[in-house]
Amino acid sequence: MSKYKDKESGTILSINAKWISWTHTAVAYTAFLSALLVGTYFHYHKIVKNEFYGYPDEWFPSVSATIGDRYPERSFFMLFIAITSGPRFALVGLWYLLTASPGKALPKFIAGVGIFRTLTCGGWTYITSTDDHDWHDIFMISYLIATIPWTAGCIVLSPPNAKAIKYRKYLAGAFFGTIPPMTYFYVQHKIHRVAGAYTTYSFFEWSLILFDVAFDAVTALDFETFEIIVKDVKGLSKGVNVSSQSTAITEKEKEKTTADIFDAKFSWPEIFDTVAEVYHGFVFWSTLTGLGVVIWYFPLWHMGISGYEAFVMSTISPLLLGIKPLRSLVLHNLRACHLLSLAGLLAWQVKDPAHRLFTVGFGVAMSCLSWAATLYSESINDVRLESKVLAWTVGFVMSSAVKFAWQTNNPIWPIMHASNGGYNGTGLALALLAALRFTRKAPLNIGAATSNKREGSSLLAALGIGGLFFGLHSLLSDTSTMILWVWEGYPVRGPLSAPHGWFTVAAMTGGLLTGVRQPKIVGTRSAYGLGCVGAAILTLYHNWFGYLGGLATAFYLTAIASPILITASKKSPAITFGLGFFIYNLMVLFHVWVVAYAFVPGGPLVREHTDWIMTTMMLLIGAGVFNLTSINSRRHEPREHPSRTQHRKYHTIALSIVNLFFLAAAFRRFPSYDYEPYHADSRLITAGIWTIHFSLDNDMWSSEYRMRDLIKELEIDVVGLLESDLQRIIMGNRDTTQFLAEDLGMYVDYGPGPNKHTWGAALLSKFPIVNSTHHLLPSPVGELAPAIHATLDAYGELVDVFVFHSGQEEDPEDRRLQTEYLSKLMGSSARPSILLSYLVTKPLQGNYNTYVSKTSGMHDVDPSDWDRWCEYILYKRLQRVGYARVSRSTITDTELQVAKFVVPTSNAEKEQIATLESNSGARNRKVSENDVPEGWRFPALFRGEGVRGHRYHVFDEPLYYKPS
């Protein structure tokens, strides 16, 4: 603050604007640090304590614990953060005045983001997680997401002040560089429960605060040219360079930092074009990925090849473009073709499964035909062609992100509807608008292919297309696919689907942008070699190292996508896309044959050979790369056209928005790990076994919601799910366990991964899973038999749970070997144990007497229940108190069996149960429901007619047991 005699008339007092920045910095730091000091003084041991550990394991408080609910530190924080709001709004306003110029929309946008950040900061400050957890999280997520455009925008709008630009780059790098290790230590604390991890996490969390405030403090270096009258005394807002470096150099530095994205001149028509193109690409991938699911329904219910599998060939429709009159017809009516392709989205209205498949097949055929024709028609204009290819590939990333947000389902798939999470009507309406916008420009090329022999080989391009589409679809259409490939059980030693799925999207994003900007580099044999190494690591290794190979594979597949697609578009579409999709279909069948070998002709020849699939995929892509290198060696890259740069920026921004959407969904989905069993006061474990038929109900609808409702209403604490591995193209690359675990509040072990060639076995538990191992039981002839051996922490006692699916009835030797293996495995545990299984045997006969034997030490949940063949529950060293069989309705083809057990904790209880091990009469004594405590009873909801087709059947009521 100063007073000068030489000021203009009427100007008595002036304040340099830099003091606004310094005031904001000082008060903001005071808010946080005063809360830290006061909280440490008054409540040190309370604020360093978390749900798992306290002092001395944890000795430094997190930000949220410090500024949370305790008086007086919360009051200190709220007081100073309120004072900060004044300088904060002033800082945002001054920054806008400094950077605004006629015709530029970015300063207005960044100013709006700055105001939004300030308001959301107030939201998570004054609404704590205790007040309203959901709104606290919404404000916090919004604030964090808004930080990304605020940071990038401030850098790109920086006046030509080299010192300020340097500090902003350093602080932005420090801020975002702090997030990965902070996330890592949070996972170590929350999932692995590592003592001291939360303290380390807290240091990174406090660092974020320091860097965030310091980033805004840099404005003091720019505001020195402002005096609050307000008057620009040095002309900095007019672009005058006050640094020792030239304006050109500093502008170049800003462009390098932000990849030149924000330099785009925003045009509403071009924005609408980009949105429409990307969404239309999303619709293509949604339709294509939905085809496999509706095809799978038929062999699933026929227990073998049904004939409907022929619809997998819907994709080869571009072969029709080899017929000149048909090609001309399609090219002259591209809008009509693209609109007809939306039939795949309308299919949810078709109730009959076969007719729904016909509708989806038609939609896929028209979609493949339309996109191939569109790329071919744009091939004579490199800018428009690249824009369409980018839309197709960004739409693919969007489809993967949307599937993550919907827990591996796509809301516009034909197996979805309003009752199970679908948004089919909304998706179709948006698709209609997008298709109309997408096709508003007339096709450029409606004749024969214009490329010459120097443009490479159509056959090699087709091979590349086949391998590329298979790689994208099989590995990247769902972000959890590769994570489940490397999953090995508990304790967690690798990535998890919800916290770490974004790494896959980040790799895809980086690869896609690299492939567009550096096509010659990604098209080299060296880059191809690195891609092969990544694929090999993914195939051969597990846990984090295997996943790193997966990330390298994701980067490479998306990087090579644009060069291969652009090259293929310049040749005959009948060959490059028609033959390419045919090769892709062969790979899809190969992909199914390796696991369905027991049901398909020639299956044993490729049994369990995912390694052959990966090798073939990379060889096909290698053919496309060889085609690229031969073209690049003879072609000189033309000078980049400005419009090319423009559309790239729009698609880069679209990719950024997709990534932000994914991160917001990831934050929402982050597991709480605060799960509690339903009847902890009774020390009860309610365990169930269910064969879920790949989460497709009898009417071809996704059945997760209906399964969720039944499991919740039966108050099941531990459930084994069989036929649960859906991570293949033909099954939609889904994972039902993610939805069930998150919605029901349960820990989950997915079981042997999709590269283990089983039909799946999974375990959901309200109790923490201390350890789990996966087993593939002997299967010399038939299908592989998966098993999980998990150890749970149930009320302080370790309880083993086995989940198992045996082989088919047609393979008795397989089942005999599996029986011996599993019986020995169960017998190796001296702990209380439960088997949740699918055994394929009659009670008291054959292999049953090996499962229930001295070798295993297991007892049948009810030896008198003679009407069983598949599902069985066995147990030992637990007090079995209840057993029920619940009808399936139309969810699947198998009932849900449920048993209740009491966990002994005292020595007296353990001795009592030990005496019952050899006394079957006392152990199996049945009593009425009135003779057992209320906490042991099954819900009355399913008595009589039950609800929604679920009722207690066979016995018409639950059975209860109590020793005499």
Sequence and secondary structure as in RCSB ss.txt:
>XXXX:A:sequence
MSKYKDKESGTILSINAKWISWTHTAVAYTAFLSALLVGTYFHYHKIVKNEFYGYPDEWFPSVSATIGDRYPERS
FFMLFIAITSGPRFALVGLWYLLTASPGKALPKFIAGVGIFRTLTCGGWTYITSTDDHDWHDIFMISYLIATIPW
TAGCIVLSPPNAKAIKYRKYLAGAFFGTIPPMTYFYVQHKIHRVAGAYTTYSFFEWSLILFDVAFDAVTALDFET
FEIIVKDVKGLSKGVNVSSQSTAITEKEKEKTTADIFDAKFSWPEIFDTVAEVYHGFVFWSTLTGLGVVIWYFPL
WHMGISGYEAFVMSTISPLLLGIKPLRSLVLHNLRACHLLSLAGLLAWQVKDPAHRLFTVGFGVAMSCLSWAATL
YSESINDVRLESKVLAWTVGFVMSSAVKFAWQTNNPIWPIMHASNGGYNGTGLALALLAALRFTRKAPLNIGAAT
SNKREGSSLLAALGIGGLFFGLHSLLSDTSTMILWVWEGYPVRGPLSAPHGWFTVAAMTGGLLTGVRQPKIVGTR
SAYGLGCVGAAILTLYHNWFGYLGGLATAFYLTAIASPILITASKKSPAITFGLGFFIYNLMVLFHVWVVAYAFV
PGGPLVREHTDWIMTTMMLLIGAGVFNLTSINSRRHEPREHPSRTQHRKYHTIALSIVNLFFLAAAFRRFPSYDY
EPYHADSRLITAGIWTIHFSLDNDMWSSEYRMRDLIKELEIDVVGLLESDLQRIIMGNRDTTQFLAEDLGMYVDY
GPGPNKHTWGAALLSKFPIVNSTHHLLPSPVGELAPAIHATLDAYGELVDVFVFHSGQEEDPEDRRLQTEYLSKL
MGSSARPSILLSYLVTKPLQGNYNTYVSKTSGMHDVDPSDWDRWCEYILYKRLQRVGYARVSRSTITDTELQVAK
FVVPTSNAEKEQIATLESNSGARNRKVSENDVPEGWRFPALFRGEGVRGHRYHVFDEPLYYKPS
>XXXX:A:secstr
 EE TTS TT  EEEETHHHHHHHHHHHHHHHHHHHHHHHHHHHHHHS  SS  TTT  S  HHHHSSS TTHHH
HHHHHHHHHHHHHHHHHHHHHHHH  TT  HHHHHHHHHHHHHHHHHHHHHS TTT HHHHHHHHHHHHHHHHHH
HHHHHHH  S HHHHHHHHHHHHHHHHHHHHHHHHHHHHHTS  TTHHHHHHHHHHHHHHHHHHHHHTHHHHHTT
EEETTEESS GGGT   SSS HHHHHHHHHHHHTTGGGS   HHHHHHHHHHHHHHHHHHHHHHHHHHHHHHHHH
HHTS  SGGGGGGGGGGGGGGGSHHHHHHHHHTHHHHHHHTTHHHHGGG  SHHHHHHHHHHHHHHHHHHHHHHH
HHTTT HHHHHHHHHHHHHHHHHHHHHHHHTTT  TTSTT  GGGT  HHHHHHHHHHHHHHHT S  S  SS  
  GGG  HHHHHHHHHHHHHHIIIIISSTTHHHHHT   SS  S  HHHHHHHHHHHHHHHHHHHHH HHHHTSH
HHHHHHHHHHHHHHH  HHHHHHHHHHHHHHHHHHHHHHHHHHHTS HIIIIIIHHHHHHHHHHHHHHTTSTTTS
TTGGGGTT HHHHHHHHHHHHHHHHHHHHHHHTT       HHHHHHHHHHHHHHHHHHHHHHHHHHHH      
  TTGGGTEEEEEEEE GGGB TTS B HHHHHHHHHHTT SEEEEES  B SGGGTSB HHHHHHHHHT EEE 
 S GGG SS EEEEESS EEEEEEEEE  SSS  EEEEEEEEEETTEEEEEEEEE   TT HHHHHHHHHHHHHH
HHT  S EEEEEE    TTSTTHHHHSSTTT  EES TT    SSEEEEEESSEEEEEEEE  TTS SS EEEEE
EE   SHHHHHHHHHHTT HHHHT EE GGGS GGGS  GGGSTT BTTB B SSSS EEE   
